Amino acid sequence: MSLGVLAILALLPIISVFGLIVLFKWPATRAMPIAYLVTCFLAFSVWKVPFLQLAAASIDGLLTAASAVVGLLGREGLLIRKTLIPMIYYLIVAAIIGIVMLQIFKT
């Protein structure tokens, strides 16, 4: 594929947002998911991005957006450090319960 075609394809998500919001006057709550799907389709089909990398980038974007909404942008590390010990505790408790349940229902 030529460089010009790739450049136009790279602009397609931005063009779709512009078209849906400005020209068709759609709300962003409807236009942005469509732009996201266009972006995912192009990444998967044109640039051959592996599905797991696409999923990981989507989750990262979701967490960054959620952090910005609740005012934690730039402080994600602090939040992780504060919740690390309770998370480990709950993981250990869940693992013990799982092992006990496996032993009980094994027979």
Sequence and secondary structure as in RCSB ss.txt:
>XXXX:A:sequence
MSLGVLAILALLPIISVFGLIVLFKWPATRAMPIAYLVTCFLAFSVWKVPFLQLAAASIDGLLTAASAVVGLLGR
EGLLIRKTLIPMIYYLIVAAIIGIVMLQIFKT
>XXXX:A:secstr
  HHHHHHHHHHHHHHHHIIIIIS   HHHHHHHHHHHHHHHHHHTS   HHHHHHHHHHHHHHHHHHHTT TT 
HHHHHHHHHHHHHHHHHHHHHHHHHHHHHH  
